[in-house]
């Protein structure tokens, strides 16, 4: 920089300093003329307020507010100007108007309460008419329905809402949907605005999902695992295939390796997670059968089966007196309809494979056979027994009894509740029979249990009866005979084997269980029949006989027009089945006790058998079986072609020569 330039800059700075000194002198003279100075203003504002930087105390309510607060937070009183540098106060948006800072008007302008500037086009806070609380006089905002201080209601909420200016409309923003809109359903549009548009777009996206059959299929799979039947029904109503299997990509999308496997269908998931209601819905929609598929009548008609269960629960009564026992007020015996024999052989094979427990049937008919060993009873009298498929959730005994009587499962544990109530209220009568029977069985093994051991075992028996999905014992079969008010005949193996054929232990369920604690006139002599294999109970039911099958004459006269089947009371060697829970006096005449409680007869071949009367079907049971049969009748129609093959003309097979007329 040259010397001339430096000299010129120094002259300019000197002139600016002279002007500033002159201005300060004029301001001092003006303050002197008006008798107002900064020192005097500081003396006027001096008081007992706290030091600068601390909270200030409200003069009205003594509430301590923050230094930057212009009004009291509690009572909204203005902040007193005590010991503040009022010349440094500025508006929240901009500085004070540029006026003469040294005059009286400038000082008065600085002493005015400061107001925060409001945006253009909106009313300021002071211009909005607030409503005063009639209880505490607190001024509330117009939209407030209650007082912010005391909670009193707004005396005029309608008027206050009318006085409130409407907010400006929110500008609509276009929502940009990307390729991942199905997964990123919560992503907004450009600019982040338009809450209503987001909701509309979310509704559209949900509608597109519901219309996508793949999305509904995945939701149905999750619904089976979580027990949501509505998801499965939505999938079936949308035309989805109930036999659809999961693929590798779908298993990865579900991301639950412990629940989903490749190749699983909704039926597999329902069986795995024990969703019986969903399983019945799925089986009713599947037209074809598979090797492991079970389709009982209660699965085909779930609504009718639910009505039968409600009817059975409504028939349970409780007897008062010396023997307070729960019992069912009616007698019903389930049998397979005779219309099954009218179906083609192929359809019959599919029906039996989906209805019966083939493993249990094979075990009970294996050498030495436990059922269907008498040709006279099985063929001549038409009393062949079929082992129905049963659930394996721990309630197989109760389900088997319910199937043998009504043809449905005991899903709502109505029989278990009646069993638990019976053993609880009539424990004295049952305990006497049970402990006497246990002592006799222990004596055969040269063992004598003490009373403490029997009491502990009895407590476990009572606990098992009241706990769902818990295996039951011989005592519970004996108690169920009293609940049903009829004998129960169990054909079972003596040794329980594993699936590999290894012996696991002895089983003593086989035998006859009589309702010995009731009066014989109060009970039915028509028994129920169960099968026991591999620690599992199954209902053994006969086929409904035709009226012509009752022409066979036994040694004892039968009643006319009475439909019944015959159950053997002996094994294949002619030995009487064991009768459980008899006293020492009753053991000396077991056959006499059996004849007193059962309608027994001796057939022409010399087989001691019990008559099982087939009662008239209840209306709901008949409707359920008819709907179940209609399913296989439709399969029969599908196997037939629309045009049956025509029979060839007789002339083609004639050996006579053609005549002129022909």
Secondary structure, DSSP 8 states (H G I E B T S, - for coil): --HHHHHHHHHHHHHHHHHHHHHHHHHHHHHHHHT--HHHHHHHH-SS---TTS-EE-TTT--EE-TT-SB-TTT--B----S--GGG---SSS------TTSHHHHHHHHS-------TTS--TTTS--EE-TTT--EE-TT-SB-TTT--B-TTHHHHHHHS--------------TTTTT-TT---TTS--HHHHHHHHHHHHHHHHH-HHHHHHHHHHHHHHT-HHHHHHHHHTT--TT----HHHHHHHT-TTT--TT--HHHHHHHTT-HHHHHHHHHH--S--TT----HHHH-HHHHHHHHHHHHHTEEE--SSS--EEESS-----B-GGGGGS-HHHHHHHHHHHB-HHHHHHHHSSS-SSS--HIIIIIS---EEEB----SS-HHHHHHHHHHHSS--TT-HHHHHHHHHHHHTHHHHHHHHHHHHHHHHHHTT----HHHHHHHHHHHHHHHHSTT----HHHHHHHHHHHTEEEEEEE-SEEE-TTS-EEEE----EEE--TTS-GGGSEEEEEEEEEETTEEEEEEEB---GGGGG---SS---TT--EEEEESB-TTS-B--B-S--HHHHTTHHHHHHHHS-EEE-TTS-EEEEEE-----HHHHHHHHHHHHHHHHHHHHHS-SS------GGGG--S---S--
